């Protein structure tokens, strides 16, 4: 077992020559390093932080922002080994088929391949996030002991399922740094280098390939890495930043010849208390409002999702609506429930009301973007500036999904829904800290920063990994999906580099 | 005592007893002043709750216009059928955010206006 290298201990001027340099030790970087560990390739895994949180490192993430209120840029991500899995909630769900499709009603939509292309990688991704056997929408069949799901009439919304990272014991989700530290140390050709900040991706004079990476430490050391292939896996914000600051040859930034790097930034808004769901028959099964550990099985939670068919027919965006907590109805709400239940001929004397929250999808927007600010970090790199936007239409689309859920509950005579005013949604807004879309994939260089393999258009040996590649986002939490995408990249690299 | 006086007294006592019984049954079945829309309102088994809900729809229209839209509904069974028909056809109303069959919204609005 080899200990991790600490960049601060290397002499300035050192030149490292791995076959592959992976910039970033988060879920994408670690998954990629592990996937390539059994090849003859020498891998250098460059992590800017250490093994644990360090305020000085974290400060490098600070930046400016404008527009819709959003989490501070140094608060929604973590700069040490394991990256943002060090604070994730472990929510896992594959993207839906329609998330990959180009939709004529949705500008800039569609991945360069269908979901079937990722299918071979999902099982291994599931294993890496330790979410147990692949159940998801097959979960309902095994839930008899917990009570059947809320009956819903036929329609555009169905009960879907999350699974959660780390089913072993009752511990927190899988923190990739801590969990895979041992495996990384055991991999003879993988060298993790901690405290090494890439400060520039230096291109050849014609801009067509990466010649070297400049690396610096907060203690003032500088050295060079000359890999055959570089993979940028530093997260949805930092991937864009490192391309933009690498502007010595391509003046707009590496890979930014079409002014796309940093554009289309997205996250999943999580408005709370968007609606009230009333179950006429009384309390819902536990798996609606809480994560439920199945006997010797995965941890699951039910969610309401629009079907792909409904999304195609009505053009609503992806959303995953979850039951939050029980609520008391006021006099008018009680009157609504009593009157409706009587009209339907059902007994609502034990009715129970719950607030609903939601993880929503934003539509792609090129003006929701990251650029460089004039302020610089401790290593002299320009900090990021985020222009955050959210359109009214994003809420309106979700409203249509809630209305359909309400219709289906009425149809089955099992319950009803109240949609709360949109102003309340904004008041109670969280974000998923899912940084998406800033180096989007597209086969056409004018519409994407990278191609379907993740290679930066126009640069032969530079790839990007992670959720910054997602051209459209879905509502599913990205970690499982970005790992599947990274494992696809690993297969490509095995062919390209060997 | 004259026979006419006796009969009058019996009638008066009878009226008082009848009125008392009427009020007593009010504990079980609420009585409302007659309206021109009682044929429609008969579909509601809890008119007070419907009226509370219907009060949220101030601009629902006149009682006449509401009753006209509801004339096929005259009993709870017909209301249940109409509600299911509305749901299946997607004829839903949003009342203070509550998603309800259109006929339930209209009937509640009518109950609030009479």
Boltz contact constraints between the chains, C-beta under 6 A:
constraints:
  - contact:
      token1: [A, 335]
      token2: [B, 49]
      max_distance: 6.0
  - contact:
      token1: [A, 335]
      token2: [B, 52]
      max_distance: 6.0
  - contact:
      token1: [A, 335]
      token2: [B, 53]
      max_distance: 6.0
  - contact:
      token1: [A, 336]
      token2: [B, 53]
      max_distance: 6.0
  - contact:
      token1: [A, 336]
      token2: [B, 98]
      max_distance: 6.0
  - contact:
      token1: [A, 338]
      token2: [B, 49]
      max_distance: 6.0
  - contact:
      token1: [A, 339]
      token2: [B, 49]
      max_distance: 6.0
  - contact:
      token1: [A, 339]
      token2: [B, 50]
      max_distance: 6.0
  - contact:
      token1: [A, 339]
      token2: [B, 53]
      max_distance: 6.0
  - contact:
      token1: [A, 339]
      token2: [B, 108]
      max_distance: 6.0
  - contact:
      token1: [A, 340]
      token2: [B, 100]
      max_distance: 6.0
  - contact:
      token1: [A, 340]
      token2: [B, 104]
      max_distance: 6.0
  - contact:
      token1: [A, 342]
      token2: [B, 45]
      max_distance: 6.0
  - contact:
      token1: [A, 342]
      token2: [B, 46]
      max_distance: 6.0
  - contact:
      token1: [A, 343]
      token2: [B, 79]
      max_distance: 6.0
  - contact:
      token1: [A, 343]
      token2: [B, 83]
      max_distance: 6.0
  - contact:
      token1: [A, 343]
      token2: [B, 104]
      max_distance: 6.0
  - contact:
      token1: [A, 344]
      token2: [B, 83]
      max_distance: 6.0
  - contact:
      token1: [A, 345]
      token2: [B, 80]
      max_distance: 6.0
  - contact:
      token1: [A, 403]
      token2: [B, 99]
      max_distance: 6.0
  - contact:
      token1: [A, 406]
      token2: [B, 99]
      max_distance: 6.0
  - contact:
      token1: [A, 407]
      token2: [B, 92]
      max_distance: 6.0
  - contact:
      token1: [A, 410]
      token2: [B, 87]
      max_distance: 6.0
  - contact:
      token1: [A, 411]
      token2: [B, 87]
      max_distance: 6.0
  - contact:
      token1: [A, 417]
      token2: [B, 99]
      max_distance: 6.0
  - contact:
      token1: [A, 418]
      token2: [B, 97]
      max_distance: 6.0
  - contact:
      token1: [A, 418]
      token2: [B, 98]
      max_distance: 6.0
  - contact:
      token1: [A, 419]
      token2: [B, 97]
      max_distance: 6.0
  - contact:
      token1: [A, 420]
      token2: [B, 97]
      max_distance: 6.0
